[in-house]
Amino acid sequence: SPPDLTRWNQQVQVMRVFDNLVYNTDRNQGNILFTTDWKLWLIDHTRAFRRHTVLKEPKGIVQCERNLWERLRTLDEEAARQHCKKYLRSPEIEALLKRRKKLVEHIEKLIAERGQQQVLFTFE
């Protein structure tokens, strides 16, 4: 068991936000690693960046790290397109941006329902 369950759960929430953003269809126990001090490492993203425009599993997202939230919320879409075009095709980029928008809407709804204190957290 992790010594700090709250921090572990926060790391899992970051993973869930990320996996929904990139539409990773292959998250499993074999591609989640953790160090001896329980730092989470995500590996194997070979089945990510799908063209789906819906979120994969939004119900699993109940919190978001504050810096991640701010970056999702304030993303410059044109800059993201420019950065991603070397690695992704246009339909994959557009799907990613649509999922980002849906993630922002999902987290905004959580904040409206439960309040920022319950939804947003900062790693210490």
C-alpha positions as CSV (number, residue, x, y, z in Angstrom):
1,S,0.0,0.0,0.0
2,P,1.2,3.5,-0.7
3,P,2.4,5.4,2.4
4,D,0.5,8.5,1.3
5,L,-2.8,7.4,-0.1
6,T,-3.9,11.0,-0.9
7,R,-0.9,11.7,-3.0
8,W,-1.2,8.3,-4.8
9,N,-4.9,9.0,-5.6
10,Q,-3.9,12.5,-6.9
11,Q,-1.3,10.9,-9.2
12,V,-4.0,8.5,-10.5
13,Q,-6.3,11.4,-11.2
14,V,-3.5,13.1,-13.3
15,M,-3.1,9.8,-15.2
16,R,-6.9,9.7,-15.8
17,V,-7.0,13.2,-17.1
18,F,-4.0,12.5,-19.4
19,D,-5.4,9.2,-20.7
20,N,-8.7,10.9,-21.5
21,L,-6.9,13.7,-23.3
22,V,-4.8,11.5,-25.5
23,Y,-7.4,8.7,-25.6
24,N,-5.1,6.0,-24.5
25,T,-6.9,2.7,-25.1
26,D,-4.3,0.5,-23.5
27,R,-3.8,1.7,-19.9
28,N,-3.3,-1.5,-17.8
29,Q,-1.2,-2.6,-14.8
30,G,1.6,-3.6,-17.1
31,N,2.2,0.0,-18.2
32,I,1.9,1.7,-14.9
33,L,5.1,1.7,-13.0
34,F,6.0,3.3,-9.6
35,T,9.2,4.0,-7.9
36,T,10.1,2.9,-4.4
37,D,8.9,6.2,-3.1
38,W,5.6,5.7,-5.0
39,K,6.1,8.1,-7.8
40,L,3.8,7.1,-10.7
41,W,5.4,6.6,-14.2
42,L,3.2,6.0,-17.3
43,I,4.7,4.0,-20.1
44,D,3.6,2.6,-23.4
45,H,1.5,5.1,-25.2
46,T,1.4,3.2,-28.5
47,R,-2.4,3.1,-28.5
48,A,-2.9,6.8,-27.8
49,F,-4.0,9.8,-29.9
50,R,-7.0,8.1,-31.4
51,R,-9.4,10.1,-33.5
52,H,-12.3,9.8,-31.1
53,T,-13.8,13.1,-30.1
54,V,-15.5,11.9,-26.9
55,L,-13.7,11.3,-23.6
56,K,-12.8,7.7,-22.9
57,E,-13.8,7.5,-19.2
58,P,-14.8,10.8,-17.8
59,K,-16.6,9.4,-14.8
60,G,-13.1,8.4,-13.4
61,I,-12.0,12.0,-13.3
62,V,-13.1,13.5,-10.0
63,Q,-10.1,15.8,-9.4
64,C,-7.4,17.6,-11.4
65,E,-4.0,19.0,-10.5
66,R,-4.2,22.8,-10.4
67,N,-1.3,23.5,-12.9
68,L,-2.6,20.9,-15.3
69,W,-6.1,22.4,-15.1
70,E,-4.8,25.9,-15.9
71,R,-2.8,24.6,-18.8
72,L,-5.8,22.7,-20.2
73,R,-8.0,25.8,-19.7
74,T,-5.7,28.3,-21.3
75,L,-4.2,26.2,-24.1
76,D,-3.5,28.1,-27.3
77,E,-5.0,25.8,-29.9
78,E,-3.0,27.1,-32.8
79,A,0.3,26.7,-31.0
80,A,-0.7,23.2,-30.0
81,R,-1.5,22.4,-33.7
82,Q,2.0,23.7,-34.7
83,H,3.7,21.7,-32.0
84,C,1.8,18.5,-32.7
85,K,1.9,18.5,-36.5
86,K,5.4,16.9,-36.5
87,Y,4.0,13.9,-34.7
88,L,0.3,13.7,-35.4
89,R,-2.0,13.9,-38.4
90,S,-4.5,16.7,-38.7
91,P,-7.5,14.5,-37.7
92,E,-5.7,13.3,-34.6
93,I,-4.8,16.8,-33.6
94,E,-8.4,18.0,-34.1
95,A,-9.7,15.1,-32.0
96,L,-7.2,15.9,-29.3
97,L,-8.4,19.5,-29.2
98,K,-12.0,18.4,-29.0
99,R,-11.3,16.1,-26.1
100,R,-9.4,18.9,-24.4
101,K,-12.5,21.1,-24.7
102,K,-14.6,18.3,-23.2
103,L,-12.2,17.8,-20.4
104,V,-12.4,21.5,-19.5
105,E,-16.2,21.3,-19.6
106,H,-16.2,18.2,-17.4
107,I,-13.8,19.7,-14.8
108,E,-15.7,23.1,-14.8
109,K,-18.9,21.1,-14.1
110,L,-17.2,19.3,-11.2
111,I,-16.0,22.6,-9.8
112,A,-19.5,24.1,-10.1
113,E,-21.0,21.1,-8.3
114,R,-18.4,20.5,-5.6
115,G,-16.3,23.6,-5.4
116,Q,-12.6,24.2,-6.3
117,Q,-11.4,23.0,-2.9
118,Q,-12.8,19.5,-3.5
119,V,-11.8,19.3,-7.2
120,L,-8.4,21.1,-7.7
121,F,-5.3,20.1,-5.8
122,T,-1.6,21.1,-5.9
123,F,1.2,18.6,-5.5
124,E,3.4,19.6,-2.6
